Amino acid sequence: MPRHLPVVDPTPDPMPEFVGTPRGDGRRFAVVASRFNEAITRALADGAVDALVRHGTAFDDIDVVWVPGAWELPAAVRRVLASDRYAAVVAVGAVVRGETPHFDIVAGEAARGLADASAEADVPVGLGLLTTDDMAQAEARAGGEHGNKGWDAALAALEMADLFAILDAAAETEDEFDGAPPDERTSVER
């Protein structure tokens, strides 16, 4: 009589997955907006605020901060983040290509500065900084045929704020189990 080996399920226990959802209830947000190209940036800021409110953020829990141009966005975002009042920040602006390399400097450094501010403060920053070749492209992305990138940036900020809260809760739960035998551990409820 042949011997059969026991059947072993080849799929390992599922690894934990963490995914945020765009939920703003009970959280504060700031929208930092550039005034330069204001017809565009006002539409981006309005889109960001609309997205935040439609996803549960109380209107009174949203602060809008205006700065002169895209170059000033990182400095203002750093100051806003230093207050420790916000679950996330949405930065919106519009840099439209001109005839000089000024566009490349402003666009690149503003984006890098926003990424640095987010990393240093460990708080999400939604990037709604348009970098377009002309005003028609900017208009198309500020509520036109390509949607509203301020809305999109706010949606990303909402999701990241929720993800950070989930990760923080998981880390706190894991800290509670340090040193406990594996059979006394429970999974993180999400």
Rosetta constraint file for C-alpha pairs under 8 A:
AtomPair CA 18 CA 163 HARMONIC 6.94 0.50
AtomPair CA 18 CA 166 HARMONIC 7.17 0.50
AtomPair CA 18 CA 167 HARMONIC 7.25 0.50
AtomPair CA 19 CA 163 HARMONIC 5.87 0.50
AtomPair CA 20 CA 159 HARMONIC 4.86 0.50
AtomPair CA 20 CA 160 HARMONIC 6.16 0.50
AtomPair CA 20 CA 161 HARMONIC 7.53 0.50
AtomPair CA 20 CA 162 HARMONIC 4.88 0.50
AtomPair CA 20 CA 163 HARMONIC 3.99 0.50
AtomPair CA 20 CA 164 HARMONIC 7.77 0.50
AtomPair CA 20 CA 166 HARMONIC 7.27 0.50
AtomPair CA 21 CA 158 HARMONIC 7.18 0.50
AtomPair CA 21 CA 159 HARMONIC 4.73 0.50
AtomPair CA 21 CA 160 HARMONIC 7.87 0.50
AtomPair CA 21 CA 162 HARMONIC 6.06 0.50
AtomPair CA 21 CA 163 HARMONIC 7.22 0.50
AtomPair CA 22 CA 55 HARMONIC 6.44 0.50
AtomPair CA 22 CA 155 HARMONIC 6.00 0.50
AtomPair CA 22 CA 156 HARMONIC 7.40 0.50
AtomPair CA 22 CA 157 HARMONIC 7.85 0.50
AtomPair CA 22 CA 158 HARMONIC 4.55 0.50
AtomPair CA 22 CA 159 HARMONIC 4.20 0.50
AtomPair CA 22 CA 160 HARMONIC 7.84 0.50
AtomPair CA 22 CA 162 HARMONIC 6.89 0.50
AtomPair CA 23 CA 55 HARMONIC 5.45 0.50
AtomPair CA 23 CA 56 HARMONIC 6.00 0.50
AtomPair CA 23 CA 57 HARMONIC 7.50 0.50
AtomPair CA 23 CA 158 HARMONIC 5.84 0.50
AtomPair CA 23 CA 159 HARMONIC 6.80 0.50
AtomPair CA 23 CA 162 HARMONIC 6.67 0.50
AtomPair CA 24 CA 28 HARMONIC 7.70 0.50
AtomPair CA 24 CA 52 HARMONIC 6.41 0.50
AtomPair CA 24 CA 53 HARMONIC 7.58 0.50
AtomPair CA 24 CA 55 HARMONIC 5.61 0.50
AtomPair CA 24 CA 56 HARMONIC 4.62 0.50
AtomPair CA 24 CA 57 HARMONIC 4.23 0.50
AtomPair CA 24 CA 58 HARMONIC 7.80 0.50
AtomPair CA 24 CA 158 HARMONIC 6.11 0.50
AtomPair CA 25 CA 55 HARMONIC 7.50 0.50
AtomPair CA 25 CA 56 HARMONIC 4.56 0.50
AtomPair CA 25 CA 57 HARMONIC 4.80 0.50
AtomPair CA 25 CA 58 HARMONIC 6.91 0.50
AtomPair CA 26 CA 57 HARMONIC 6.79 0.50
AtomPair CA 26 CA 58 HARMONIC 7.70 0.50
AtomPair CA 27 CA 57 HARMONIC 6.48 0.50
AtomPair CA 27 CA 61 HARMONIC 6.95 0.50
AtomPair CA 27 CA 86 HARMONIC 7.20 0.50
AtomPair CA 27 CA 87 HARMONIC 6.00 0.50
AtomPair CA 28 CA 57 HARMONIC 7.26 0.50
AtomPair CA 28 CA 61 HARMONIC 4.70 0.50
AtomPair CA 28 CA 62 HARMONIC 5.91 0.50
AtomPair CA 28 CA 85 HARMONIC 6.84 0.50
AtomPair CA 28 CA 86 HARMONIC 4.89 0.50
AtomPair CA 28 CA 87 HARMONIC 5.73 0.50
AtomPair CA 28 CA 88 HARMONIC 7.47 0.50
AtomPair CA 29 CA 61 HARMONIC 6.39 0.50
AtomPair CA 29 CA 62 HARMONIC 4.99 0.50
AtomPair CA 29 CA 63 HARMONIC 6.53 0.50
AtomPair CA 29 CA 86 HARMONIC 5.07 0.50
AtomPair CA 29 CA 87 HARMONIC 5.94 0.50
AtomPair CA 29 CA 88 HARMONIC 5.42 0.50
AtomPair CA 29 CA 89 HARMONIC 5.61 0.50
AtomPair CA 29 CA 90 HARMONIC 7.60 0.50
AtomPair CA 30 CA 62 HARMONIC 5.53 0.50
AtomPair CA 30 CA 63 HARMONIC 4.69 0.50
AtomPair CA 30 CA 64 HARMONIC 5.74 0.50
AtomPair CA 30 CA 65 HARMONIC 7.24 0.50
AtomPair CA 30 CA 80 HARMONIC 7.62 0.50
AtomPair CA 30 CA 86 HARMONIC 6.66 0.50
AtomPair CA 30 CA 88 HARMONIC 6.90 0.50
AtomPair CA 30 CA 89 HARMONIC 4.81 0.50
AtomPair CA 30 CA 90 HARMONIC 6.23 0.50
AtomPair CA 31 CA 45 HARMONIC 6.82 0.50
AtomPair CA 31 CA 48 HARMONIC 7.23 0.50
AtomPair CA 31 CA 49 HARMONIC 7.46 0.50
AtomPair CA 31 CA 62 HARMONIC 7.31 0.50
AtomPair CA 31 CA 63 HARMONIC 6.21 0.50
AtomPair CA 31 CA 64 HARMONIC 4.72 0.50
AtomPair CA 31 CA 65 HARMONIC 6.15 0.50
AtomPair CA 31 CA 89 HARMONIC 5.79 0.50
AtomPair CA 31 CA 90 HARMONIC 4.65 0.50
AtomPair CA 31 CA 91 HARMONIC 5.84 0.50
AtomPair CA 31 CA 92 HARMONIC 7.41 0.50
AtomPair CA 32 CA 45 HARMONIC 7.96 0.50
AtomPair CA 32 CA 64 HARMONIC 5.84 0.50
AtomPair CA 32 CA 65 HARMONIC 4.66 0.50
AtomPair CA 32 CA 66 HARMONIC 5.90 0.50
AtomPair CA 32 CA 67 HARMONIC 7.33 0.50
AtomPair CA 32 CA 73 HARMONIC 6.86 0.50
AtomPair CA 32 CA 76 HARMONIC 7.28 0.50
AtomPair CA 32 CA 77 HARMONIC 6.73 0.50
AtomPair CA 32 CA 89 HARMONIC 7.23 0.50
AtomPair CA 32 CA 90 HARMONIC 6.14 0.50
AtomPair CA 32 CA 91 HARMONIC 4.79 0.50
AtomPair CA 32 CA 92 HARMONIC 6.29 0.50
AtomPair CA 33 CA 41 HARMONIC 6.66 0.50
AtomPair CA 33 CA 42 HARMONIC 7.77 0.50
AtomPair CA 33 CA 45 HARMONIC 6.37 0.50
AtomPair CA 33 CA 64 HARMONIC 7.31 0.50
AtomPair CA 33 CA 65 HARMONIC 6.14 0.50
AtomPair CA 33 CA 66 HARMONIC 4.91 0.50
AtomPair CA 33 CA 67 HARMONIC 6.13 0.50
AtomPair CA 33 CA 73 HARMONIC 7.19 0.50
AtomPair CA 33 CA 91 HARMONIC 5.89 0.50
AtomPair CA 33 CA 92 HARMONIC 4.81 0.50
AtomPair CA 33 CA 93 HARMONIC 5.83 0.50
AtomPair CA 34 CA 38 HARMONIC 7.32 0.50
AtomPair CA 34 CA 41 HARMONIC 6.37 0.50
AtomPair CA 34 CA 66 HARMONIC 5.78 0.50
AtomPair CA 34 CA 67 HARMONIC 4.91 0.50
AtomPair CA 34 CA 68 HARMONIC 5.60 0.50
AtomPair CA 34 CA 69 HARMONIC 4.62 0.50
AtomPair CA 34 CA 70 HARMONIC 5.50 0.50
AtomPair CA 34 CA 72 HARMONIC 7.70 0.50
AtomPair CA 34 CA 73 HARMONIC 6.79 0.50
AtomPair CA 34 CA 92 HARMONIC 6.42 0.50
AtomPair CA 34 CA 93 HARMONIC 4.90 0.50
AtomPair CA 34 CA 94 HARMONIC 7.48 0.50
AtomPair CA 35 CA 41 HARMONIC 6.52 0.50
AtomPair CA 35 CA 42 HARMONIC 7.65 0.50
AtomPair CA 35 CA 66 HARMONIC 6.43 0.50
AtomPair CA 35 CA 67 HARMONIC 6.03 0.50
AtomPair CA 35 CA 68 HARMONIC 5.14 0.50
AtomPair CA 35 CA 69 HARMONIC 5.71 0.50
AtomPair CA 35 CA 93 HARMONIC 7.60 0.50
AtomPair CA 36 CA 41 HARMONIC 7.45 0.50
AtomPair CA 36 CA 68 HARMONIC 6.12 0.50
AtomPair CA 36 CA 69 HARMONIC 4.95 0.50
AtomPair CA 36 CA 70 HARMONIC 7.34 0.50
AtomPair CA 36 CA 93 HARMONIC 7.54 0.50
AtomPair CA 36 CA 94 HARMONIC 7.24 0.50
AtomPair CA 37 CA 41 HARMONIC 6.22 0.50
AtomPair CA 37 CA 93 HARMONIC 7.92 0.50
AtomPair CA 37 CA 94 HARMONIC 6.33 0.50
AtomPair CA 37 CA 95 HARMONIC 7.87 0.50
AtomPair CA 38 CA 42 HARMONIC 5.54 0.50
AtomPair CA 39 CA 43 HARMONIC 6.64 0.50
AtomPair CA 40 CA 44 HARMONIC 6.40 0.50
AtomPair CA 40 CA 93 HARMONIC 7.90 0.50
AtomPair CA 40 CA 94 HARMONIC 6.86 0.50
AtomPair CA 40 CA 138 HARMONIC 6.78 0.50
AtomPair CA 40 CA 139 HARMONIC 6.31 0.50
AtomPair CA 40 CA 142 HARMONIC 5.95 0.50
AtomPair CA 41 CA 45 HARMONIC 6.03 0.50
AtomPair CA 41 CA 92 HARMONIC 6.53 0.50
AtomPair CA 41 CA 93 HARMONIC 5.40 0.50
AtomPair CA 41 CA 94 HARMONIC 6.31 0.50
AtomPair CA 41 CA 142 HARMONIC 7.56 0.50
AtomPair CA 42 CA 46 HARMONIC 6.02 0.50
AtomPair CA 43 CA 47 HARMONIC 6.06 0.50
AtomPair CA 43 CA 142 HARMONIC 5.69 0.50
AtomPair CA 43 CA 143 HARMONIC 6.81 0.50
AtomPair CA 43 CA 148 HARMONIC 7.83 0.50
AtomPair CA 43 CA 150 HARMONIC 7.74 0.50
AtomPair CA 44 CA 48 HARMONIC 6.20 0.50
AtomPair CA 44 CA 92 HARMONIC 6.32 0.50
AtomPair CA 44 CA 93 HARMONIC 7.56 0.50
AtomPair CA 44 CA 128 HARMONIC 7.47 0.50
AtomPair CA 44 CA 142 HARMONIC 5.48 0.50
AtomPair CA 44 CA 143 HARMONIC 7.60 0.50
AtomPair CA 44 CA 148 HARMONIC 6.34 0.50
AtomPair CA 44 CA 149 HARMONIC 6.43 0.50
AtomPair CA 44 CA 150 HARMONIC 4.22 0.50
AtomPair CA 44 CA 151 HARMONIC 6.99 0.50
AtomPair CA 45 CA 49 HARMONIC 6.23 0.50
AtomPair CA 45 CA 92 HARMONIC 6.46 0.50
AtomPair CA 45 CA 150 HARMONIC 5.91 0.50
AtomPair CA 46 CA 50 HARMONIC 6.03 0.50
AtomPair CA 46 CA 150 HARMONIC 7.53 0.50
AtomPair CA 47 CA 51 HARMONIC 6.15 0.50
AtomPair CA 47 CA 142 HARMONIC 7.99 0.50
AtomPair CA 47 CA 143 HARMONIC 7.72 0.50
AtomPair CA 47 CA 148 HARMONIC 6.23 0.50
AtomPair CA 47 CA 149 HARMONIC 7.68 0.50
AtomPair CA 47 CA 150 HARMONIC 5.16 0.50
AtomPair CA 47 CA 151 HARMONIC 4.56 0.50
AtomPair CA 48 CA 52 HARMONIC 6.25 0.50
AtomPair CA 48 CA 90 HARMONIC 7.28 0.50
AtomPair CA 48 CA 150 HARMONIC 4.61 0.50
AtomPair CA 48 CA 151 HARMONIC 4.31 0.50
AtomPair CA 48 CA 152 HARMONIC 7.44 0.50
AtomPair CA 48 CA 153 HARMONIC 6.94 0.50
AtomPair CA 48 CA 154 HARMONIC 5.05 0.50
AtomPair CA 48 CA 155 HARMONIC 7.93 0.50
AtomPair CA 49 CA 53 HARMONIC 6.18 0.50
AtomPair CA 49 CA 62 HARMONIC 7.43 0.50
AtomPair CA 49 CA 151 HARMONIC 7.56 0.50
AtomPair CA 49 CA 154 HARMONIC 7.60 0.50
AtomPair CA 50 CA 54 HARMONIC 6.01 0.50
AtomPair CA 50 CA 151 HARMONIC 7.13 0.50
AtomPair CA 51 CA 55 HARMONIC 6.15 0.50
AtomPair CA 51 CA 151 HARMONIC 5.34 0.50
AtomPair CA 51 CA 152 HARMONIC 7.99 0.50
AtomPair CA 51 CA 154 HARMONIC 6.17 0.50
AtomPair CA 51 CA 155 HARMONIC 6.50 0.50
AtomPair CA 52 CA 56 HARMONIC 6.62 0.50
AtomPair CA 52 CA 57 HARMONIC 5.40 0.50
AtomPair CA 52 CA 154 HARMONIC 6.31 0.50
AtomPair CA 52 CA 155 HARMONIC 7.27 0.50
AtomPair CA 52 CA 158 HARMONIC 7.33 0.50
AtomPair CA 53 CA 57 HARMONIC 4.72 0.50
AtomPair CA 53 CA 58 HARMONIC 6.06 0.50
AtomPair CA 53 CA 59 HARMONIC 6.11 0.50
AtomPair CA 57 CA 61 HARMONIC 6.54 0.50
AtomPair CA 57 CA 62 HARMONIC 7.52 0.50
AtomPair CA 58 CA 62 HARMONIC 7.14 0.50
AtomPair CA 67 CA 72 HARMONIC 6.20 0.50
AtomPair CA 67 CA 73 HARMONIC 6.65 0.50
AtomPair CA 67 CA 76 HARMONIC 7.35 0.50
AtomPair CA 68 CA 72 HARMONIC 6.64 0.50
AtomPair CA 69 CA 73 HARMONIC 6.94 0.50
AtomPair CA 69 CA 93 HARMONIC 7.34 0.50
AtomPair CA 70 CA 93 HARMONIC 5.64 0.50
AtomPair CA 70 CA 94 HARMONIC 6.96 0.50
AtomPair CA 70 CA 95 HARMONIC 6.98 0.50
AtomPair CA 70 CA 106 HARMONIC 6.97 0.50
AtomPair CA 70 CA 107 HARMONIC 7.48 0.50
AtomPair CA 70 CA 110 HARMONIC 6.23 0.50
AtomPair CA 70 CA 129 HARMONIC 7.80 0.50
AtomPair CA 71 CA 106 HARMONIC 5.82 0.50
AtomPair CA 71 CA 107 HARMONIC 7.86 0.50
AtomPair CA 71 CA 109 HARMONIC 7.45 0.50
AtomPair CA 71 CA 110 HARMONIC 5.46 0.50
AtomPair CA 72 CA 76 HARMONIC 6.37 0.50
AtomPair CA 72 CA 110 HARMONIC 7.68 0.50
AtomPair CA 73 CA 77 HARMONIC 6.01 0.50
AtomPair CA 73 CA 91 HARMONIC 6.98 0.50
AtomPair CA 73 CA 110 HARMONIC 6.70 0.50
AtomPair CA 73 CA 114 HARMONIC 7.34 0.50
AtomPair CA 74 CA 78 HARMONIC 6.08 0.50
AtomPair CA 74 CA 110 HARMONIC 6.20 0.50
AtomPair CA 74 CA 111 HARMONIC 8.00 0.50
AtomPair CA 74 CA 113 HARMONIC 5.06 0.50
AtomPair CA 74 CA 114 HARMONIC 4.96 0.50
AtomPair CA 74 CA 117 HARMONIC 6.76 0.50
AtomPair CA 75 CA 79 HARMONIC 6.38 0.50
AtomPair CA 75 CA 113 HARMONIC 7.94 0.50
AtomPair CA 76 CA 80 HARMONIC 6.16 0.50
AtomPair CA 77 CA 81 HARMONIC 6.01 0.50
AtomPair CA 77 CA 89 HARMONIC 7.40 0.50
AtomPair CA 77 CA 91 HARMONIC 7.56 0.50
AtomPair CA 77 CA 114 HARMONIC 7.20 0.50
AtomPair CA 77 CA 117 HARMONIC 6.98 0.50
AtomPair CA 78 CA 82 HARMONIC 6.09 0.50
AtomPair CA 78 CA 117 HARMONIC 5.56 0.50
AtomPair CA 78 CA 121 HARMONIC 7.89 0.50
AtomPair CA 79 CA 83 HARMONIC 6.82 0.50
AtomPair CA 80 CA 84 HARMONIC 7.69 0.50
AtomPair CA 80 CA 85 HARMONIC 7.91 0.50
AtomPair CA 80 CA 86 HARMONIC 7.97 0.50
AtomPair CA 81 CA 85 HARMONIC 7.33 0.50
AtomPair CA 81 CA 86 HARMONIC 6.94 0.50
AtomPair CA 81 CA 89 HARMONIC 7.78 0.50
AtomPair CA 81 CA 117 HARMONIC 7.93 0.50
AtomPair CA 81 CA 121 HARMONIC 6.49 0.50
AtomPair CA 81 CA 123 HARMONIC 7.38 0.50
AtomPair CA 82 CA 121 HARMONIC 7.35 0.50
AtomPair CA 87 CA 123 HARMONIC 6.78 0.50
AtomPair CA 87 CA 124 HARMONIC 7.46 0.50
AtomPair CA 87 CA 161 HARMONIC 5.58 0.50
AtomPair CA 88 CA 123 HARMONIC 5.79 0.50
AtomPair CA 88 CA 124 HARMONIC 4.91 0.50
AtomPair CA 88 CA 125 HARMONIC 5.79 0.50
AtomPair CA 88 CA 126 HARMONIC 7.61 0.50
AtomPair CA 88 CA 157 HARMONIC 5.82 0.50
AtomPair CA 88 CA 158 HARMONIC 7.24 0.50
AtomPair CA 88 CA 160 HARMONIC 7.80 0.50
AtomPair CA 88 CA 161 HARMONIC 5.86 0.50
AtomPair CA 89 CA 123 HARMONIC 7.83 0.50
AtomPair CA 89 CA 124 HARMONIC 6.44 0.50
AtomPair CA 89 CA 125 HARMONIC 4.75 0.50
AtomPair CA 89 CA 126 HARMONIC 6.19 0.50
AtomPair CA 89 CA 157 HARMONIC 6.69 0.50
AtomPair CA 90 CA 125 HARMONIC 5.52 0.50
AtomPair CA 90 CA 126 HARMONIC 4.52 0.50
AtomPair CA 90 CA 127 HARMONIC 6.35 0.50
AtomPair CA 90 CA 128 HARMONIC 6.95 0.50
AtomPair CA 90 CA 150 HARMONIC 7.80 0.50
AtomPair CA 90 CA 153 HARMONIC 6.26 0.50
AtomPair CA 90 CA 154 HARMONIC 5.74 0.50
AtomPair CA 90 CA 157 HARMONIC 6.52 0.50
AtomPair CA 91 CA 114 HARMONIC 7.99 0.50
AtomPair CA 91 CA 125 HARMONIC 6.84 0.50
AtomPair CA 91 CA 126 HARMONIC 6.08 0.50
AtomPair CA 91 CA 127 HARMONIC 5.50 0.50
AtomPair CA 91 CA 128 HARMONIC 5.55 0.50
AtomPair CA 91 CA 129 HARMONIC 6.74 0.50
AtomPair CA 91 CA 153 HARMONIC 7.74 0.50
AtomPair CA 92 CA 127 HARMONIC 6.67 0.50
AtomPair CA 92 CA 128 HARMONIC 4.33 0.50
AtomPair CA 92 CA 129 HARMONIC 4.89 0.50
AtomPair CA 92 CA 130 HARMONIC 7.58 0.50
AtomPair CA 92 CA 150 HARMONIC 6.22 0.50
AtomPair CA 93 CA 128 HARMONIC 6.49 0.50
AtomPair CA 93 CA 129 HARMONIC 4.57 0.50
AtomPair CA 93 CA 130 HARMONIC 6.04 0.50
AtomPair CA 94 CA 129 HARMONIC 5.67 0.50
AtomPair CA 94 CA 130 HARMONIC 4.56 0.50
AtomPair CA 94 CA 131 HARMONIC 6.10 0.50
AtomPair CA 94 CA 132 HARMONIC 7.68 0.50
AtomPair CA 94 CA 138 HARMONIC 7.11 0.50
AtomPair CA 95 CA 103 HARMONIC 6.61 0.50
AtomPair CA 95 CA 106 HARMONIC 7.50 0.50
AtomPair CA 95 CA 107 HARMONIC 6.28 0.50
AtomPair CA 95 CA 129 HARMONIC 7.44 0.50
AtomPair CA 95 CA 130 HARMONIC 5.99 0.50
AtomPair CA 95 CA 131 HARMONIC 4.93 0.50
AtomPair CA 95 CA 132 HARMONIC 6.52 0.50
AtomPair CA 96 CA 103 HARMONIC 6.83 0.50
AtomPair CA 96 CA 130 HARMONIC 7.82 0.50
AtomPair CA 96 CA 131 HARMONIC 5.88 0.50
AtomPair CA 96 CA 132 HARMONIC 4.98 0.50
AtomPair CA 96 CA 133 HARMONIC 5.67 0.50
AtomPair CA 96 CA 134 HARMONIC 5.65 0.50
AtomPair CA 96 CA 135 HARMONIC 6.64 0.50
AtomPair CA 96 CA 138 HARMONIC 7.53 0.50
AtomPair CA 97 CA 103 HARMONIC 5.30 0.50
AtomPair CA 97 CA 104 HARMONIC 8.00 0.50
AtomPair CA 97 CA 131 HARMONIC 7.45 0.50
AtomPair CA 97 CA 132 HARMONIC 6.16 0.50
AtomPair CA 97 CA 133 HARMONIC 4.80 0.50
AtomPair CA 97 CA 134 HARMONIC 6.27 0.50
AtomPair CA 98 CA 102 HARMONIC 7.61 0.50
AtomPair CA 98 CA 103 HARMONIC 6.55 0.50
AtomPair CA 98 CA 133 HARMONIC 7.74 0.50
AtomPair CA 101 CA 105 HARMONIC 6.75 0.50
AtomPair CA 102 CA 106 HARMONIC 6.17 0.50
AtomPair CA 103 CA 107 HARMONIC 5.85 0.50
AtomPair CA 104 CA 108 HARMONIC 5.81 0.50
AtomPair CA 105 CA 109 HARMONIC 5.88 0.50
AtomPair CA 106 CA 110 HARMONIC 5.81 0.50
AtomPair CA 107 CA 111 HARMONIC 6.19 0.50
AtomPair CA 107 CA 131 HARMONIC 6.50 0.50
AtomPair CA 108 CA 112 HARMONIC 6.11 0.50
AtomPair CA 109 CA 113 HARMONIC 5.84 0.50
AtomPair CA 110 CA 114 HARMONIC 6.19 0.50
AtomPair CA 111 CA 115 HARMONIC 6.28 0.50
AtomPair CA 111 CA 127 HARMONIC 7.79 0.50
AtomPair CA 111 CA 129 HARMONIC 7.46 0.50
AtomPair CA 112 CA 116 HARMONIC 6.09 0.50
AtomPair CA 113 CA 117 HARMONIC 6.08 0.50
AtomPair CA 114 CA 118 HARMONIC 6.23 0.50
AtomPair CA 114 CA 125 HARMONIC 7.12 0.50
AtomPair CA 114 CA 127 HARMONIC 7.81 0.50
AtomPair CA 115 CA 119 HARMONIC 6.20 0.50
AtomPair CA 115 CA 125 HARMONIC 7.43 0.50
AtomPair CA 116 CA 120 HARMONIC 6.00 0.50
AtomPair CA 117 CA 121 HARMONIC 6.09 0.50
AtomPair CA 118 CA 122 HARMONIC 5.64 0.50
AtomPair CA 118 CA 123 HARMONIC 5.29 0.50
AtomPair CA 118 CA 124 HARMONIC 5.59 0.50
AtomPair CA 118 CA 125 HARMONIC 5.65 0.50
AtomPair CA 119 CA 123 HARMONIC 7.00 0.50
AtomPair CA 119 CA 124 HARMONIC 7.97 0.50
AtomPair CA 123 CA 161 HARMONIC 7.64 0.50
AtomPair CA 124 CA 157 HARMONIC 6.05 0.50
AtomPair CA 124 CA 160 HARMONIC 6.10 0.50
AtomPair CA 124 CA 161 HARMONIC 6.38 0.50
AtomPair CA 125 CA 157 HARMONIC 6.09 0.50
AtomPair CA 126 CA 153 HARMONIC 4.57 0.50
AtomPair CA 126 CA 154 HARMONIC 5.96 0.50
AtomPair CA 126 CA 155 HARMONIC 7.92 0.50
AtomPair CA 126 CA 156 HARMONIC 5.80 0.50
AtomPair CA 126 CA 157 HARMONIC 4.75 0.50
AtomPair CA 127 CA 153 HARMONIC 5.31 0.50
AtomPair CA 128 CA 149 HARMONIC 5.55 0.50
AtomPair CA 128 CA 150 HARMONIC 5.08 0.50
AtomPair CA 128 CA 152 HARMONIC 7.40 0.50
AtomPair CA 128 CA 153 HARMONIC 5.07 0.50
AtomPair CA 130 CA 138 HARMONIC 6.75 0.50
AtomPair CA 130 CA 141 HARMONIC 7.81 0.50
AtomPair CA 130 CA 149 HARMONIC 7.71 0.50
AtomPair CA 131 CA 138 HARMONIC 7.76 0.50
AtomPair CA 132 CA 137 HARMONIC 5.92 0.50
AtomPair CA 132 CA 138 HARMONIC 5.96 0.50
AtomPair CA 133 CA 137 HARMONIC 6.81 0.50
AtomPair CA 134 CA 138 HARMONIC 6.65 0.50
AtomPair CA 135 CA 139 HARMONIC 6.06 0.50
AtomPair CA 136 CA 140 HARMONIC 6.19 0.50
AtomPair CA 137 CA 141 HARMONIC 6.51 0.50
AtomPair CA 138 CA 142 HARMONIC 6.24 0.50
AtomPair CA 139 CA 143 HARMONIC 6.88 0.50
AtomPair CA 139 CA 144 HARMONIC 5.94 0.50
AtomPair CA 140 CA 144 HARMONIC 3.98 0.50
AtomPair CA 140 CA 145 HARMONIC 5.09 0.50
AtomPair CA 140 CA 146 HARMONIC 5.24 0.50
AtomPair CA 140 CA 147 HARMONIC 6.94 0.50
AtomPair CA 140 CA 148 HARMONIC 8.00 0.50
AtomPair CA 141 CA 145 HARMONIC 6.97 0.50
AtomPair CA 141 CA 146 HARMONIC 4.93 0.50
AtomPair CA 141 CA 147 HARMONIC 5.40 0.50
AtomPair CA 141 CA 148 HARMONIC 5.18 0.50
AtomPair CA 141 CA 149 HARMONIC 5.83 0.50
AtomPair CA 142 CA 146 HARMONIC 7.75 0.50
AtomPair CA 142 CA 147 HARMONIC 6.45 0.50
AtomPair CA 142 CA 148 HARMONIC 4.48 0.50
AtomPair CA 142 CA 149 HARMONIC 6.16 0.50
AtomPair CA 142 CA 150 HARMONIC 7.21 0.50
AtomPair CA 143 CA 147 HARMONIC 4.91 0.50
AtomPair CA 143 CA 148 HARMONIC 4.37 0.50
AtomPair CA 143 CA 149 HARMONIC 7.81 0.50
AtomPair CA 144 CA 148 HARMONIC 6.98 0.50
AtomPair CA 148 CA 152 HARMONIC 6.51 0.50
AtomPair CA 149 CA 153 HARMONIC 5.97 0.50
AtomPair CA 150 CA 154 HARMONIC 6.20 0.50
AtomPair CA 151 CA 155 HARMONIC 6.18 0.50
AtomPair CA 152 CA 156 HARMONIC 6.30 0.50
AtomPair CA 153 CA 157 HARMONIC 6.19 0.50
AtomPair CA 154 CA 158 HARMONIC 6.09 0.50
AtomPair CA 155 CA 159 HARMONIC 6.24 0.50
AtomPair CA 156 CA 160 HARMONIC 6.05 0.50
AtomPair CA 157 CA 161 HARMONIC 5.98 0.50
AtomPair CA 158 CA 162 HARMONIC 6.32 0.50
AtomPair CA 159 CA 163 HARMONIC 6.12 0.50
AtomPair CA 160 CA 164 HARMONIC 6.02 0.50
AtomPair CA 161 CA 165 HARMONIC 6.32 0.50
AtomPair CA 162 CA 166 HARMONIC 6.23 0.50
AtomPair CA 163 CA 167 HARMONIC 6.11 0.50
AtomPair CA 164 CA 168 HARMONIC 6.00 0.50
AtomPair CA 165 CA 169 HARMONIC 6.15 0.50
AtomPair CA 166 CA 170 HARMONIC 6.16 0.50
AtomPair CA 166 CA 190 HARMONIC 7.34 0.50
AtomPair CA 167 CA 171 HARMONIC 6.10 0.50
AtomPair CA 168 CA 172 HARMONIC 6.21 0.50
AtomPair CA 169 CA 173 HARMONIC 6.16 0.50
AtomPair CA 170 CA 174 HARMONIC 6.05 0.50
AtomPair CA 170 CA 188 HARMONIC 5.97 0.50
AtomPair CA 171 CA 175 HARMONIC 6.09 0.50
AtomPair CA 172 CA 176 HARMONIC 6.43 0.50
AtomPair CA 173 CA 177 HARMONIC 6.76 0.50
AtomPair CA 173 CA 188 HARMONIC 6.67 0.50
AtomPair CA 174 CA 178 HARMONIC 6.52 0.50
AtomPair CA 177 CA 185 HARMONIC 6.23 0.50
AtomPair CA 180 CA 184 HARMONIC 6.33 0.50
AtomPair CA 180 CA 185 HARMONIC 6.90 0.50
AtomPair CA 181 CA 185 HARMONIC 6.99 0.50
